Structure formats: C-alpha cells, structure tokens
Amino acid sequence: MSKLLIIDPDPDSQESMKRICDWSGIEMVVAGKLSEGIRLSAQQSLDCIVIDLFLEQKSGFSFIAEITSQEIHPLIIATFSATRAPKFNIRRFAHLLGASYTFEKPFNSMLFLQAFSDLESPISTVRNRG
C-alpha cells in the first residue's frame, strides 16, 4: 500500500482526496497547515506528497524546492485553485521545482488516480537529478 501526505487547508479538498484514497486503497495522512506537513513528512516514510501551492504560512513552491533538494525524497503532486493563481505558468514552475504533476482544483479524480498510478511504477522515492 502506498502512503500519501496531503498538505491542504481546504476541508473540501481534504474530503475529496479522502474519497479517492479510500476508493483506491491508498493510505492517507492529512495536514491542514504547512508546519504540520513538514513535521509529518519528517516523521513518516511517504511515497508521495500532494501539496496546495498557495498556503497561508509559506508557498507550496518553497516546500517543493526544499523537499526536492534532498537526495532522496517522495514524489510530489501539486494542486492549486485558479481563483488564487497569479498570472504565470504555474504548472511549468511547479514542474521545474520538482513536482511530477500539477492539477487545478477541483481536479478530475480519474486523472489524479492515473497520475498517481504512473508515479507508482516504481513507487517510493526518487533520486535528485541534480
């Protein structure tokens, strides 16, 4: 079973991810705040982190850069709400920082599961490509 950390303050997004994970047999841990997500990511072995890019304390972009700078790190899926998005190519920027996929909320559950499935082969950690 894969283990996923969701860092997202939005209860609707958390519930949506919970339904997807329950349906697909993915173990999920939720953090409503970035500080909690940082603590959980340090304490647990994770296969993937799903992070909202526009958090209150610090941007998800900063977190992605910090995580992917480590030699071994979990895979990253970034999410964002178009209503909060600035006028630049968010998907490209998140990808350049190390996110494997970026989804606009609300996202299509089947596309998310397909992306997660793609990342699972082989799942676990990835090496920093330098």
C-alpha positions as a Markdown table, in Angstrom:
| # | Residue | x | y | z |
|---|---|---|---|---|
| 1 | Met | 0.0 | 0.0 | 0.0 |
| 2 | Ser | 1.2 | 3.5 | -0.9 |
| 3 | Lys | 1.3 | 6.3 | 1.7 |
| 4 | Leu | 0.3 | 9.8 | 0.7 |
| 5 | Leu | 0.6 | 13.1 | 2.6 |
| 6 | Ile | -2.0 | 15.7 | 1.8 |
| 7 | Ile | -1.0 | 19.3 | 2.7 |
| 8 | Asp | -4.1 | 21.4 | 2.1 |
| 9 | Pro | -6.1 | 23.6 | 4.5 |
| 10 | Asp | -9.3 | 23.3 | 2.5 |
| 11 | Pro | -11.7 | 20.8 | 4.1 |
| 12 | Asp | -13.4 | 20.2 | 0.7 |
| 13 | Ser | -10.1 | 19.2 | -0.9 |
| 14 | Gln | -9.2 | 17.0 | 2.0 |
| 15 | Glu | -12.6 | 15.2 | 1.8 |
| 16 | Ser | -12.2 | 14.8 | -2.0 |
| 17 | Met | -8.7 | 13.3 | -1.5 |
| 18 | Lys | -10.0 | 11.0 | 1.3 |
| 19 | Arg | -12.7 | 9.6 | -1.0 |
| 20 | Ile | -10.1 | 9.0 | -3.8 |
| 21 | Cys | -7.7 | 7.3 | -1.3 |
| 22 | Asp | -10.4 | 5.2 | 0.3 |
| 23 | Trp | -11.6 | 4.0 | -3.0 |
| 24 | Ser | -8.2 | 3.1 | -4.3 |
| 25 | Gly | -6.7 | 1.7 | -1.1 |
| 26 | Ile | -4.1 | 4.4 | -0.6 |
| 27 | Glu | -3.1 | 5.2 | 3.0 |
| 28 | Met | -3.5 | 9.0 | 3.5 |
| 29 | Val | -2.2 | 11.4 | 6.2 |
| 30 | Val | -3.6 | 14.9 | 6.2 |
| 31 | Ala | -2.0 | 18.2 | 7.3 |
| 32 | Gly | -4.1 | 21.3 | 7.3 |
| 33 | Lys | -1.1 | 23.6 | 7.7 |
| 34 | Leu | 2.4 | 23.6 | 6.2 |
| 35 | Ser | 4.1 | 23.4 | 9.6 |
| 36 | Glu | 2.2 | 20.2 | 10.3 |
| 37 | Gly | 3.0 | 18.8 | 6.9 |
| 38 | Ile | 6.7 | 19.4 | 7.4 |
| 39 | Arg | 6.6 | 17.6 | 10.8 |
| 40 | Leu | 4.7 | 14.7 | 9.3 |
| 41 | Ser | 7.0 | 14.4 | 6.3 |
| 42 | Ala | 10.0 | 14.2 | 8.6 |
| 43 | Gln | 8.4 | 11.6 | 10.9 |
| 44 | Gln | 6.9 | 9.2 | 8.3 |
| 45 | Ser | 8.0 | 7.3 | 5.3 |
| 46 | Leu | 6.0 | 8.6 | 2.4 |
| 47 | Asp | 5.6 | 7.7 | -1.2 |
| 48 | Cys | 4.0 | 10.9 | -2.4 |
| 49 | Ile | 3.1 | 14.4 | -1.1 |
| 50 | Val | 0.1 | 16.3 | -2.5 |
| 51 | Ile | 0.5 | 20.0 | -1.7 |
| 52 | Asp | -1.6 | 23.0 | -2.4 |
| 53 | Leu | 0.7 | 25.6 | -3.9 |
| 54 | Phe | -1.0 | 28.6 | -2.2 |
| 55 | Leu | -0.7 | 28.1 | 1.5 |
| 56 | Glu | -1.0 | 30.8 | 4.1 |
| 57 | Gln | 2.3 | 30.5 | 6.0 |
| 58 | Lys | 4.6 | 29.7 | 3.1 |
| 59 | Ser | 4.0 | 28.8 | -0.5 |
| 60 | Gly | 3.9 | 25.2 | -1.7 |
| 61 | Phe | 6.5 | 26.2 | -4.2 |
| 62 | Ser | 9.0 | 26.8 | -1.4 |
| 63 | Phe | 8.2 | 23.4 | 0.2 |
| 64 | Ile | 8.6 | 21.6 | -3.2 |
| 65 | Ala | 12.0 | 23.2 | -3.6 |
| 66 | Glu | 13.1 | 22.2 | -0.1 |
| 67 | Ile | 11.9 | 18.6 | -0.5 |
| 68 | Thr | 13.3 | 18.0 | -3.9 |
| 69 | Ser | 16.7 | 19.4 | -2.9 |
| 70 | Gln | 17.2 | 16.3 | -0.8 |
| 71 | Glu | 19.0 | 13.4 | -2.4 |
| 72 | Ile | 16.1 | 11.1 | -1.8 |
| 73 | His | 12.5 | 12.4 | -1.5 |
| 74 | Pro | 8.9 | 11.4 | -2.0 |
| 75 | Leu | 7.2 | 12.2 | -5.3 |
| 76 | Ile | 5.3 | 15.5 | -5.4 |
| 77 | Ile | 1.9 | 16.3 | -6.8 |
| 78 | Ala | 1.0 | 20.0 | -6.7 |
| 79 | Thr | -2.6 | 21.4 | -6.7 |
| 80 | Phe | -3.9 | 24.9 | -7.0 |
| 81 | Ser | -7.1 | 26.9 | -7.2 |
| 82 | Ala | -7.3 | 29.0 | -10.4 |
| 83 | Thr | -9.0 | 31.8 | -8.4 |
| 84 | Arg | -5.9 | 32.2 | -6.3 |
| 85 | Ala | -3.4 | 31.7 | -9.1 |
| 86 | Pro | -1.2 | 34.6 | -10.3 |
| 87 | Lys | -0.7 | 35.2 | -14.0 |
| 88 | Phe | 2.2 | 32.9 | -14.7 |
| 89 | Asn | 2.6 | 29.3 | -15.9 |
| 90 | Ile | 2.0 | 27.6 | -12.5 |
| 91 | Arg | 2.3 | 24.0 | -13.9 |
| 92 | Arg | 5.6 | 24.7 | -15.6 |
| 93 | Phe | 7.1 | 26.4 | -12.5 |
| 94 | Ala | 6.0 | 23.6 | -10.2 |
| 95 | His | 7.4 | 21.1 | -12.6 |
| 96 | Leu | 10.8 | 22.9 | -12.7 |
| 97 | Leu | 10.9 | 22.8 | -8.9 |
| 98 | Gly | 10.3 | 19.0 | -9.0 |
| 99 | Ala | 6.6 | 18.4 | -8.9 |
| 100 | Ser | 5.7 | 15.4 | -11.1 |
| 101 | Tyr | 2.1 | 16.5 | -11.8 |
| 102 | Thr | 0.1 | 19.7 | -11.2 |
| 103 | Phe | -3.7 | 19.8 | -11.0 |
| 104 | Glu | -6.1 | 22.6 | -10.9 |
| 105 | Lys | -8.9 | 22.3 | -8.3 |
| 106 | Pro | -11.3 | 20.8 | -8.4 |
| 107 | Phe | -9.5 | 18.1 | -10.2 |
| 108 | Asn | -10.7 | 15.0 | -12.0 |
| 109 | Ser | -10.5 | 12.0 | -9.7 |
| 110 | Met | -9.7 | 9.6 | -12.5 |
| 111 | Leu | -6.9 | 11.8 | -13.9 |
| 112 | Phe | -5.4 | 12.1 | -10.4 |
| 113 | Leu | -5.5 | 8.3 | -9.9 |
| 114 | Gln | -3.9 | 7.8 | -13.3 |
| 115 | Ala | -1.1 | 10.2 | -12.4 |
| 116 | Phe | -0.6 | 8.5 | -9.1 |
| 117 | Ser | -0.6 | 5.1 | -10.8 |
| 118 | Asp | 2.0 | 6.4 | -13.2 |
| 119 | Leu | 4.1 | 7.6 | -10.3 |
| 120 | Glu | 3.8 | 4.2 | -8.5 |
| 121 | Ser | 5.8 | 2.4 | -11.1 |
| 122 | Pro | 8.1 | 2.1 | -9.3 |
| 123 | Ile | 6.7 | 3.9 | -6.3 |
| 124 | Ser | 8.8 | 5.1 | -3.4 |
| 125 | Thr | 11.5 | 7.7 | -3.5 |
| 126 | Val | 13.3 | 9.3 | -6.4 |
| 127 | Arg | 16.8 | 10.5 | -6.6 |
| 128 | Asn | 17.5 | 14.1 | -7.2 |
| 129 | Arg | 18.7 | 14.5 | -10.7 |
| 130 | Gly | 20.9 | 17.3 | -9.6 |
